[in-house]
Amino acid sequence: MVALSAVSVTLLVIVMSSRFVRYLAQAASGDMSPGVVFSVMFYRIPGFLELVLPLSLFIAILLAYGRLYVDSEMTVMSACGLSTRRLAVYTLFPAVLVAIAVAYCSLYVTPYGMAKEYKLLQDAKNSSGLDALVPGRFRVDKKTGRVTYIKGFDDTGDVLQQVFFAEPTKARDGSQHLAVIFADTGRVVMSDAVSSRYLVLDDGYQYSGQPGERAFRIVEFDSYGQLIHEPDNPINNNKKAYSRTTEELLGSDKLEDRATLQWRISLALLVPIIALIAQALSKTNHRRGRYVKMLPAFLIYIIYLVALNAARRGIETGQLPLYLGLWVVHGVFLILALGLLFGGSWWHRIRRLSTTAPVPLDAGEGRDA
């Protein structure tokens, strides 16, 4: 368990650091609100754990049993009566505990965290990109082509200062124009009458026309309001499968939801199978060292995950039947694990039986006797 905890913490820090750097890059470029970075990271922790814990157990078994083999302690225990079957039972005990933890995360905690993360990102997206604005940086909206810039915020953080907008628009004749707005300040105002939000700009100018031509329209304004478009109930209508609860997936007939449900269950089933594979591949001696089988072990683990992901894609696209689903992949690797563990003893037993089988006497020799 010490090795499992150490490996889990190390892998979790590596994964979270990598994802945190990615989120910071998105926040710096204006694709994500800086205020939600730490909240998103917090809600993603269960999702990281459900992937880190199986790999941590896999590595911990390889390291712990490999050391016992190198120090010849496993040989001594085997001479004292510790069989491969009994060692497999001892291996499955912590594996079942880890599988329960992974199942709890994948079935309940992770969907809750992903739903919270999805809501945070949708709220920031539906705020017309205002929450993602970084003072002193230009932000480009890839969908609308709008370029936004602010110099900063006031002391309260609710008022934008020195606002710049540049957005492509269509004129009445259908030609493409460019609308540019400069304003000293800007703020978001809620309209109680229509239950909508407006971006209100104060003391500014609006320039509209086609770049390269002289026909520009210039408007000076004291107050300019722009409606912030928000879709109706975006969270419920566009909720992704990964953020749905397990109860919602059970009651759904969509292939994507069914594939997601099987994936969540598969993460727990993965744990005891890879524990048996790790036990089988940890067998070594002091001459070869404890790391000699790390590479093939990792290759098998990666192939296992890739096969599960491919089966999930097959269910989503309808190419793989639901009754086979991800279970066929678990069945194949369970057979592989049992073969690696007991295949040698079974083969030696079959050979011993074939060599020690009684040879029938010839009928004539029997009469002479």
Secondary structure, 3 states (H helix, E strand, C coil): CHHHHHHHHHHHHHHHHHHHHHHHHHHHHCCCCHHHHHHHHHHHHHHHHHHHHHHHHHHHHHHHHHHHHHCCHHHHHHHCCCCHHHHHHHHHHHHHHHHHHHHHHHHHHHHHHHHHHHHHHHHHHHCCCHHHCCCCCCEECCCCCCEEEEEEECCCCCCEEEEEEEEEEECCCCCEEEEEEEEEEEEEEEECCCCEEEEEEEEEEEEEECCCCCCEEEEEEEEEEEEECCCCCHHHHCCCHHHCCHHHHHCCCCHHHHHHHHHHHHHHHHHHHHHHHHHHHCCCCCCCCCCCCHHHHHHHHHHHHHHHHHHHHHHHHCCCCCCCCCHHHHHHHHHHHHHHHHHHHHHHHHHHHHHCCCCCCCHHHHHHC
